[in-house]
Structure formats: C-alpha cells, structure tokens
C-alpha cells in the first residue's frame, strides 16, 4: 500500500493529513487527492475489514485504523519488536538448507521488523548473515570479510556471492559423485569379468584332470 500511494504522490497526505488551506483551489485539490488515496486504501482492504474503515472521512483516519488493526498499539509493537529482534539474533542456517531458503527466512524477519517502524540497515543484515552460515561457506565468508567494506557492501551483492558459491559447491559435489559412481561401476564389471575368467579356468582344469 505504501508503494502504491507513493507512486501516486499521495503518501505524505495519508501519513500526515492536510490542514484546510486559505485558498479555495488548494483546498479542493487537497480533498481530491485525499479522496484518491481513500479509493486506493478501500480497494486494497479485504471485505472482512472494510466495515471498520467506512466511518473514516480522510485517508489519514483510514490508515490510522488499519495500523491499529494490524500492528496494534505502541505497547503491542514494542513486545512484537522484542520477539522479532530475538528471532533475528538467533537465526542460523540449517544443515542441508539452501542459501535461497535461508535468505528468504532472514528477509521475512527483517520485513516484519521494518513494518513495525524500526530501521534495519544492509550492513546489519550482511553481518548477521555472514555469522549465521554453515561451515561450508567459511571460505567465501573469509573472502568477503577480507576484500569488502561491509559498511557499503549491499545485501543484493551478498546474495549474488553466496548463490554463486553454492552453485560451485553443488557442481563440485555432483562431479565427485559421478566419478565415484564410474569407479564403482568399473570395479563391479572388473569383478564380474574376473570371476567368470576364474570359473572358466577351474572347469578346464577339472576336465583335464
């Protein structure tokens, strides 16, 4: 909703409201823009919540009602933030988990924290991710920490580096598995052929004997 309203240059109106200006034309323009913002909000709200905002006469009133509905009051937000901060700090990558799945879990938590009004910088996210990866990423973590300035290293850059490293790891594992399978298959065939040759010599020896 924020993105839609900002794209229509309506977000400031929704967030701050508007005072009745002295000029009639300006007042008419503000009311028109506010009505447009109301339309966007009402269209986005599910039917089960629509009845709760119908009494509002401005977009700011609508938005305030929705904020309380979905975020709760300030005390609820404080408690929720404490829980989300704990989830973020204890977040660790699981063995066998793909980097995409792990980063998705991290982004989900960060998005919830930001929705409660708290800022989370890319540097905070990057540093947390690097601390929370499994040992198979130790080499790339060391390389990033040594070669990059984490204060300007973006989260998107980190995603690209980690995904590329995981692709190389998976390719290496697949290559080793293929080689191991080929060796096993060759050994099995050799054993079978060797067994047949041995049985053939045994029968020949028995007949001549």
N, C-alpha and C positions, 0 to 999 in steps of 0.2 A: 504493500500500500504506500509506503514512503516513496518508493521508486516511481510509482505511477503519479503520485501527487507532485513530486519534484519535477518530473518531466513536463508537467502542465503548469509549472511555476505557481503551484498552489500550496506548497508545504509550509511556507512561512505563515500563511494565512491560517492554516489548520493548527499549527503549533502555537502561534501567538495570538490569534484572533485579530480583530481590527477595531479601531475606535472610529466613531462616526466623524468623518472629516467635515470641515466647514463648507467645502464646495459640493454642490448637489451632484455634479457629474462624477466626481471622485467617489462619493457615497454609492451612487448607482453602480459604478464599476466594481467597487469592493463587494457589494451584495451579489452581483452577478458571478464574480469569481468564487465567492463563498458558496453559492448555490451549485456551481460546477463541482466544487470539492465535495459537497454533500452527496451529489449524484454518484461520484466515484466510490465513496465510502459505503453508501447504501447498497450499491450494486455488488460490492465485494463481500458483504456480510451474509452469512448463512441465514436461512429463514428462521431458524430456532433462536437467533439473536436479534433479528430485525426489530421485533416489537420493543426491545429495550432501548432503541435509539430513536424511535419515531417521534418522541416528545421533544427532542432537541431541535433547536431552531438555527443553530450555526454549526459549521464543520468542527470548530474547536470543542463545542459541547459533545458532539458525536464522538470525537476522538478521545476525549476525557472519559466518557462512559466505557468505551472499548478498552482503554488502558486499565481501568479498574477491574473490568470483567476478566481480562486475560492475564494481566500482570499482578493484580491485587494492589493493596495499598502499600505505603512505604515499608511497613514492618514485614509484610509478606515478601516484598522484593529483597529486603536485607537477608532474610532467612534463606530464600532461594539462591541468592548470590553466594552465601557461605557454602551451601551444598554444592553448587556448580564449581566454585573455586577448588573445593576438596576433590571433586571428580577430575578436574583438570590436573591438579598436582599429582594425583595417584595414577593417572593414565599411563599405561605401559603397553607396549606392543606384545602380542601373544605369539608363542612359538607356532609356526606354520601359518600365521596370518599374513596376508598380502599387504604390501605397503599402501595400496589403494584403500583397502578396508580400514586399516589403522588410521590413515589420514582422514577418512570420512568420519570416524568416531571423534577424532580430535576437532574437526571443523564443526561438527554438530554441537559439541560442548561450548566452543568459542562463540558460535552464533547465539546460543541461549544466553551466555554471559553478556554479550553485546546488546541483546534485546532487552536486558534489564537496565541498560543505560551505562554499563561500565565499559571503558575503552580497553582493548587488548591489542597491543602493537604486534607487528610482524616479528620483531626481534624476540618478544616474549614467546611467541608460538614456535619460532625456529629453534630457540634454545631448548624449549621443553621437548620438542620432537627429537632433537639430537640426543638428549639424555635418556629417551624412552625407547630407543630402538633395540632390537635383539642383537646379540654379538656378531651375527653375520654381516652387519652393516658397520662394524668397527672401522674398517679401512676407509670407507667413504666419509664417515663422521670425522675421522682424524684429518683427512684431506680437506674437508670443508672448513674445519676449525683453523687449520694452518694457513689456508690460502684465501679465505674470505673474511671480510669485515662484517660480522654478524649484525652490526647496527644498521647496515644498508642492504644486507642480503635478504631478498624478499622471500616470502612463503612460496610463491609460484616457482621461483628458481630452485628452492629446496625440493619441491615436488618433482620437478624435472630431473634433478640429480639423483634422487632416490629411486625413481622409477627406472631410469637408465641403468643404475647399478643392479637393481633387481632383475631386469631383463638379462644382463650379462651373467648374473649368478645362475638363473634358470637355464640359460643356454649351456653354461658350463656343466651343470648337473645332468642335463639331457645328453650331452656329448659323452660324459663319463659313463652314464647308464648304457648308452648304445655300445660303447667299447666293451663294457663288462658283459653285455649280452652276446656280442660277437665272440668274445673269448670263450664264454661258457658253451656256446653253440659249437664252436670249433673243437673244444675239448671233448664234448659229448660225441661228436661224429668220429673223432680220433679214437675214442674209447670203444665205440661200436665196431669200427673197422678193425681195430687191433684185436678185439675179441673174436671176430669172425675169422681172422687170419690164424689165430691160435687154435680155434676149434678145427679148422681145416687141416693144419699140420698134425693135430692129435689123431684125427681119423686116419690120415695117410700113414702115420707111424704104426697105428694099431693093425691096419691091413697088412702092411709089410711084415710086421712081427708075426 
